[in-house]
Amino acid sequence: MSGCSAGADTGQSTDKNVKLTVATFNEFGYEDLFAEYEKANPNVTITHKKAATSNEARDNLTTRLAAGSGLSDVEAIEVDWLPELLQYSDQFVDLTSDDVKDRWLDWKTEAATDADGRLIAYGTDIGPQGVCYRSDLFAAAGLPTDRAEVAALLGTSWESYYAAGEKFAAAGTNVPWFDSAGATWQGVVNQMPNAYEEEDGTIIATENPEVKEAYTSVLGASTTLSAHLGQWSDDWTASFQNDGFATMLCPGWMLGVISGNAEGVTGWDIADTFPGGGGNWGGSYLTVPEQSKNQVEAQKLAAWLTAPEQQLKAFESKGTFPSQVDALASDELLSATNEFFNNAPTGEILANRAAAVDVTPFKGEFYFAINDAMQQALTRVEDGSMTPDESWAQWVTDVESLG
């Protein structure tokens, strides 16, 4: 892998002192890596600006991008809002370099390449999904706890996943099956090739029968199975400490979120299955805005952070699953286990889940806005402020307002 480690030299990259700011969100697993980079480059000081959510990071980036100032030297972006940023690709440094050629999965690189062939972002992780579950709560409900047996119980369809939840509920544990309709929706919508837009950008969201069917199905399941806890809310975060729910859809990056919120709680595990077959939720990139006053040094840091060696360390730290081909083929990844998740072979499980992904959803300019409006629609039903029909009608209005 050393041949793919652009910018990973351990000597000082410049004689002058450099202060770099890096903006991320959720859990990238970079804290120890920043310290390692500073130790190898004593002239570099890194300030980490960490947003609580992807939405918060997006709002900050788009606001400061429009203002023409205030962005960090390295800005992390999420895959769902990458398409809208490609409209402004000239405001990001072209990161094309022979040193990183063929580093990532082809589709990961293609998504960050603009119409002129400029690479505006370096790939960090991808989000192959399994199902995380509380084995202690399963045992209390008389359900199997062994990973293979749990995978068989959950099955490979949304119907079988919901049916397992009904069995759990029938045991009288009084614990919800999953956290929210919104979280479940992410698993469903990421299995649709064209949920909201055609390849030419035509918005089809409100007329797509697959979307309406999924909306009805997810909300139907949430009536009896959901904890109605919007992800990233304070109540959702607190619920990890008080048996808030028994299962959740689990991309690799969620492992670090769960272990952080559920510190001291035992019983979490992960099953090698996913409703609907396979699914990828999320994944991020690192960009260097043109606003940066330290573009060369920022690119070196971004290249180093996204090298296979560093991504394996980030995976070990927070479960962020690599998008780099050398890392994906490494024994280190495939043999990785996670102590918090009952020593589950998370490397092997997530590699299997990545191989099961057979749909790459088209995400156009309006994808993020439409999906965010859908999340609000699902939340309105879960909090009781609207009926499903009323909230759907509001969502249609919101989508139509996008033009």
C-alpha positions as CSV (number, residue, x, y, z in Angstrom):
1,M,0.0,0.0,0.0
2,S,3.0,2.3,0.4
3,G,2.8,3.0,-3.4
4,C,-0.6,4.7,-2.9
5,S,0.4,6.9,0.0
6,A,0.5,10.3,-1.6
7,G,1.5,13.0,0.9
8,A,2.3,10.4,3.5
9,D,6.0,11.2,4.0
10,T,7.0,11.6,7.6
11,G,9.3,14.6,7.0
12,Q,8.3,18.3,7.2
13,S,6.6,19.3,4.0
14,T,7.6,23.0,4.3
15,D,10.0,25.1,6.3
16,K,7.3,27.6,7.4
17,N,4.8,27.2,10.1
18,V,1.3,26.3,8.8
19,K,-2.0,26.4,10.5
20,L,-4.7,24.2,8.9
21,T,-8.3,24.0,9.7
22,V,-10.3,20.9,9.0
23,A,-14.1,20.8,9.1
24,T,-15.9,17.4,9.5
25,F,-19.1,16.1,11.0
26,N,-20.3,13.0,12.9
27,E,-17.4,10.6,13.4
28,F,-14.6,10.4,10.8
29,G,-12.1,8.8,13.2
30,Y,-9.5,11.5,12.6
31,E,-8.6,12.7,16.1
32,D,-5.6,10.4,16.5
33,L,-4.6,10.9,12.9
34,F,-4.4,14.6,13.3
35,A,-2.0,14.1,16.2
36,E,0.1,11.7,14.1
37,Y,0.3,14.1,11.3
38,E,1.4,17.0,13.5
39,K,4.0,14.8,15.1
40,A,5.4,13.9,11.7
41,N,5.2,17.5,10.5
42,P,6.1,19.7,13.5
43,N,5.6,22.9,11.5
44,V,1.9,22.0,10.9
45,T,-0.9,22.8,13.4
46,I,-4.4,21.4,12.8
47,T,-7.6,22.9,14.2
48,H,-10.5,20.5,14.0
49,K,-14.0,22.0,13.5
50,K,-16.5,19.2,14.1
51,A,-20.2,19.7,13.3
52,A,-22.7,17.5,15.1
53,T,-24.6,16.6,11.9
54,S,-24.2,16.4,8.2
55,N,-27.0,19.0,7.8
56,E,-25.2,21.4,10.1
57,A,-22.0,21.0,8.1
58,R,-23.8,21.5,4.8
59,D,-25.5,24.7,6.0
60,N,-22.2,26.1,7.2
61,L,-20.4,25.2,3.9
62,T,-23.1,26.5,1.5
63,T,-23.4,29.8,3.6
64,R,-19.7,30.5,3.6
65,L,-19.3,29.4,0.0
66,A,-21.8,32.0,-1.0
67,A,-20.2,34.6,1.2
68,G,-16.8,34.0,-0.4
69,S,-15.0,33.5,2.9
70,G,-14.9,31.6,6.2
71,L,-14.4,28.0,5.0
72,S,-11.8,25.7,6.4
73,D,-8.7,24.7,4.5
74,V,-10.2,21.2,4.3
75,E,-13.9,20.7,4.2
76,A,-15.6,17.3,4.5
77,I,-18.7,16.8,2.4
78,E,-21.3,14.1,2.4
79,V,-22.2,12.1,-0.7
80,D,-25.9,13.2,-0.8
81,W,-24.9,16.9,-1.1
82,L,-21.9,16.4,-3.4
83,P,-24.0,16.7,-6.6
84,E,-25.2,20.2,-5.8
85,L,-21.7,21.3,-5.0
86,L,-20.5,20.1,-8.4
87,Q,-22.4,23.1,-9.8
88,Y,-19.7,25.3,-8.1
89,S,-16.8,23.0,-8.8
90,D,-14.7,26.0,-9.8
91,Q,-14.8,27.1,-6.1
92,F,-12.8,24.0,-5.1
93,V,-9.2,23.1,-5.9
94,D,-8.7,20.5,-8.6
95,L,-7.1,17.6,-6.6
96,T,-6.2,15.6,-9.6
97,S,-2.7,14.0,-9.1
98,D,-0.8,11.0,-10.4
99,D,0.0,10.1,-6.8
100,V,-3.7,9.2,-6.1
101,K,-4.6,7.8,-9.5
102,D,-6.7,4.6,-9.1
103,R,-6.7,4.9,-5.3
104,W,-10.5,4.6,-4.9
105,L,-13.3,2.5,-6.2
106,D,-14.1,3.9,-9.7
107,W,-17.6,5.0,-8.8
108,K,-16.3,6.9,-5.8
109,T,-13.9,8.9,-7.9
110,E,-16.4,9.4,-10.7
111,A,-19.0,11.0,-8.4
112,A,-16.4,13.7,-7.4
113,T,-15.3,14.5,-10.9
114,D,-16.9,17.5,-12.7
115,A,-17.9,17.8,-16.3
116,D,-14.4,19.2,-17.1
117,G,-12.6,16.2,-15.6
118,R,-11.5,18.0,-12.4
119,L,-11.4,15.9,-9.3
120,I,-12.8,18.2,-6.6
121,A,-12.8,15.7,-3.7
122,Y,-10.8,12.8,-2.2
123,G,-13.0,9.9,-1.1
124,T,-13.0,8.9,2.6
125,D,-15.5,6.1,3.4
126,I,-18.4,4.3,2.0
127,G,-21.4,3.1,3.9
128,P,-22.2,-0.6,3.4
129,Q,-24.9,-1.6,5.9
130,G,-25.7,-4.5,8.2
131,V,-28.2,-4.5,11.0
132,C,-26.9,-3.7,14.5
133,Y,-28.9,-5.3,17.4
134,R,-29.0,-5.6,21.1
135,S,-28.4,-9.2,21.9
136,D,-29.4,-8.8,25.5
137,L,-32.8,-7.5,24.5
138,F,-33.2,-10.3,22.0
139,A,-32.4,-12.8,24.7
140,A,-35.0,-11.2,27.0
141,A,-37.6,-11.6,24.2
142,G,-36.7,-15.2,23.7
143,L,-35.1,-14.6,20.3
144,P,-31.8,-15.9,19.1
145,T,-28.7,-13.9,19.8
146,D,-26.0,-15.7,17.7
147,R,-25.1,-13.5,14.7
148,A,-25.9,-16.2,12.1
149,E,-29.2,-17.1,13.7
150,V,-30.1,-13.4,14.0
151,A,-29.3,-12.9,10.3
152,A,-31.6,-15.7,9.5
153,L,-34.4,-14.3,11.7
154,L,-34.1,-10.8,10.2
155,G,-34.0,-12.3,6.7
156,T,-33.2,-10.4,3.5
157,S,-36.4,-8.4,2.8
158,W,-38.1,-5.5,4.5
159,E,-41.1,-7.7,5.1
160,S,-39.0,-10.2,7.0
161,Y,-37.3,-7.5,9.0
162,Y,-40.6,-6.0,10.1
163,A,-42.0,-9.5,10.8
164,A,-39.0,-10.1,13.2
165,G,-39.9,-6.9,14.9
166,E,-43.5,-8.0,15.4
167,K,-42.1,-11.2,17.0
168,F,-40.0,-9.1,19.3
169,A,-42.9,-6.8,20.2
170,A,-45.1,-9.8,20.9
171,A,-42.7,-10.9,23.6
172,G,-43.8,-7.9,25.7
173,T,-40.4,-6.3,26.2
174,N,-42.0,-2.8,25.7
175,V,-38.9,-1.8,23.8
176,P,-39.3,-0.4,20.2
177,W,-37.8,-2.4,17.3
178,F,-36.0,0.4,15.5
179,D,-35.2,4.1,16.2
180,S,-37.3,6.0,13.6
181,A,-39.1,5.9,10.3
182,G,-36.6,8.4,8.9
183,A,-33.6,6.1,9.6
184,T,-35.5,3.2,8.1
185,W,-36.3,5.3,5.0
186,Q,-32.6,5.8,4.3
187,G,-32.2,2.1,3.9
188,V,-35.1,1.8,1.6
189,V,-34.5,4.8,-0.6
190,N,-30.9,3.9,-1.2
191,Q,-32.0,0.8,-3.0
192,M,-33.9,2.7,-5.6
193,P,-32.0,3.5,-8.8
194,N,-34.0,6.7,-9.5
195,A,-36.1,7.6,-6.5
196,Y,-36.3,11.4,-7.1
197,E,-34.7,12.4,-10.4
198,E,-34.1,10.9,-13.8
199,E,-30.6,10.9,-15.2
200,D,-31.3,14.1,-17.1
201,G,-32.3,15.9,-13.9
202,T,-36.0,15.7,-14.4
203,I,-37.7,15.5,-11.0
204,I,-40.0,12.5,-10.7
205,A,-40.2,12.2,-6.9
206,T,-43.9,12.9,-6.4
207,E,-45.0,10.8,-9.3
208,N,-42.8,7.8,-8.6
209,P,-45.0,4.9,-7.4
210,E,-42.0,3.2,-5.8
211,V,-41.5,6.2,-3.5
212,K,-45.2,6.4,-2.5
213,E,-45.2,2.6,-1.8
214,A,-42.1,2.8,0.3
215,Y,-43.5,5.9,2.2
216,T,-46.7,4.0,3.0
217,S,-44.8,0.8,4.0
218,V,-42.2,2.5,6.3
219,L,-44.9,4.5,8.1
220,G,-47.0,1.4,8.4
221,A,-44.2,-0.4,10.2
222,S,-43.3,2.6,12.3
223,T,-46.8,2.6,13.9
224,T,-46.0,-0.4,16.0
225,L,-42.2,-0.8,15.7
226,S,-40.6,2.7,15.9
227,A,-39.3,4.5,18.9
228,H,-40.1,7.8,17.0
229,L,-36.7,9.2,17.8
230,G,-35.2,11.4,15.1
231,Q,-31.6,10.5,14.5
232,W,-29.1,13.0,16.0
233,S,-31.7,14.5,18.3
234,D,-30.9,14.8,22.0
235,D,-33.6,12.2,22.8
236,W,-32.1,9.8,20.3
237,T,-28.6,10.2,21.7
238,A,-29.8,9.7,25.3
239,S,-31.8,6.6,24.3
240,F,-28.7,4.5,23.9
241,Q,-28.3,4.6,27.6
242,N,-31.9,3.4,28.4
243,D,-32.8,0.6,26.0
244,G,-34.3,3.0,23.4
245,F,-34.6,0.4,20.7
246,A,-33.5,-3.1,19.8
247,T,-32.2,-2.8,16.2
248,M,-31.0,-0.2,13.8
249,L,-29.7,-0.1,10.2
250,C,-26.0,0.1,10.5
251,P,-23.5,1.5,7.9
252,G,-19.9,1.2,9.0
253,W,-19.7,4.8,10.2
254,M,-22.6,4.2,12.5
255,L,-20.5,1.8,14.6
256,G,-18.5,4.6,16.1
257,V,-21.7,6.6,16.8
258,I,-23.3,3.7,18.6
259,S,-20.2,2.9,20.7
260,G,-19.8,6.5,21.6
261,N,-23.4,7.0,22.7
262,A,-23.8,3.6,24.3
263,E,-20.6,3.7,26.4
264,G,-20.9,1.3,29.2
265,V,-23.9,-0.5,27.7
266,T,-23.3,-4.2,26.8
267,G,-25.1,-6.3,24.3
268,W,-24.6,-4.5,20.9
269,D,-23.7,-6.8,18.0
270,I,-24.1,-6.7,14.2
271,A,-25.7,-9.2,11.8
272,D,-24.4,-9.9,8.3
273,T,-27.7,-9.2,6.5
274,F,-29.7,-6.3,5.3
275,P,-33.3,-5.9,4.3
276,G,-33.7,-5.8,0.5
277,G,-30.3,-7.5,-0.1
278,G,-27.7,-4.8,0.1
279,G,-27.5,-1.1,0.7
280,N,-25.0,1.8,1.0
281,W,-25.8,4.7,3.2
282,G,-23.5,7.6,3.2
283,G,-19.9,8.0,2.7
284,S,-17.9,11.2,2.5
285,Y,-15.2,13.2,0.8
286,L,-12.5,15.8,1.6
287,T,-12.3,19.0,-0.4
288,V,-10.0,22.0,-0.5
289,P,-11.9,25.2,-1.1
290,E,-10.4,27.9,-3.3
291,Q,-10.8,30.1,-0.3
292,S,-8.0,28.3,1.5
293,K,-4.8,30.3,2.0
294,N,-2.8,27.0,2.4
295,Q,-4.0,25.0,-0.6
296,V,-0.8,23.0,-1.2
297,E,-0.5,22.0,2.4
298,A,-4.3,21.3,2.7
299,Q,-4.1,19.0,-0.3
300,K,-1.2,17.1,1.2
301,L,-3.1,16.6,4.4
302,A,-6.3,15.5,2.6
303,A,-4.2,13.1,0.5
304,W,-2.6,11.7,3.6
305,L,-5.9,11.3,5.5
306,T,-7.4,9.4,2.6
307,A,-4.5,7.1,2.0
308,P,-5.2,3.4,2.6
309,E,-3.1,3.2,5.8
310,Q,-4.9,6.1,7.4
311,Q,-8.3,4.8,6.3
312,L,-7.6,1.5,8.0
313,K,-6.8,3.4,11.2
314,A,-10.0,5.4,10.9
315,F,-12.0,2.2,10.4
316,E,-10.4,0.7,13.5
317,S,-11.2,3.9,15.5
318,K,-14.8,4.6,14.3
319,G,-15.9,1.9,11.8
320,T,-15.7,4.2,8.7
321,F,-15.4,1.6,5.9
322,P,-12.7,2.4,3.4
323,S,-13.3,3.3,-0.3
324,Q,-9.7,2.7,-1.3
325,V,-9.0,-0.5,-3.3
326,D,-5.8,-1.4,-1.5
327,A,-7.5,-1.0,1.9
328,L,-10.5,-3.1,0.8
329,A,-8.2,-6.0,-0.2
330,S,-6.1,-5.9,2.9
331,D,-5.9,-8.7,5.5
332,E,-5.9,-6.0,8.1
333,L,-9.4,-4.9,7.1
334,L,-10.8,-8.4,6.5
335,S,-9.6,-9.7,9.9
336,A,-10.7,-6.6,11.9
337,T,-13.0,-7.2,14.9
338,N,-14.8,-4.7,17.1
339,E,-14.6,-5.3,20.8
340,F,-17.7,-3.2,21.6
341,F,-19.8,-5.2,19.2
342,N,-19.1,-8.5,21.0
343,N,-15.8,-8.8,19.0
344,A,-17.8,-9.1,15.8
345,P,-15.7,-9.6,12.6
346,T,-16.8,-6.2,11.4
347,G,-14.2,-6.1,8.6
348,E,-15.5,-9.3,7.0
349,I,-19.2,-8.5,7.6
350,L,-19.0,-5.0,6.1
351,A,-16.9,-6.3,3.2
352,N,-19.7,-8.9,2.6
353,R,-22.3,-6.1,2.8
354,A,-20.3,-4.0,0.3
355,A,-20.3,-6.9,-2.1
356,A,-24.1,-7.2,-1.7
357,V,-24.7,-3.7,-3.0
358,D,-26.1,-3.9,-6.5
359,V,-27.7,-0.5,-6.9
360,T,-26.0,2.9,-7.1
361,P,-28.8,5.4,-6.7
362,F,-28.7,8.4,-9.0
363,K,-28.3,11.5,-6.9
364,G,-28.8,14.7,-8.8
365,E,-28.7,18.4,-8.0
366,F,-32.0,18.3,-6.0
367,Y,-31.5,14.9,-4.3
368,F,-30.5,16.3,-0.9
369,A,-33.3,18.9,-0.7
370,I,-35.9,16.4,-1.8
371,N,-34.8,13.7,0.7
372,D,-34.5,16.2,3.5
373,A,-38.1,17.2,2.8
374,M,-39.1,13.6,2.9
375,Q,-37.4,13.2,6.3
376,Q,-39.4,16.1,7.5
377,A,-42.6,14.5,6.1
378,L,-41.9,11.2,8.0
379,T,-41.1,13.2,11.2
380,R,-44.5,15.0,11.0
381,V,-46.3,11.7,11.0
382,E,-44.2,10.2,13.8
383,D,-44.6,13.3,16.0
384,G,-48.4,13.3,15.4
385,S,-48.6,16.7,13.8
386,M,-50.0,15.4,10.5
387,T,-51.6,12.2,9.1
388,P,-49.6,10.3,6.5
389,D,-51.9,11.8,3.7
390,E,-51.5,15.3,5.0
391,S,-47.8,15.0,5.3
392,W,-47.4,13.5,1.9
393,A,-49.4,16.4,0.4
394,Q,-47.1,18.9,2.2
395,W,-44.1,17.0,0.9
396,V,-45.4,17.3,-2.7
397,T,-45.8,21.0,-2.2
398,D,-42.3,21.3,-0.9
399,V,-40.8,19.3,-3.8
400,E,-42.8,21.4,-6.3
401,S,-41.4,24.6,-4.8
402,L,-37.9,23.4,-5.7
403,G,-38.7,24.0,-9.4
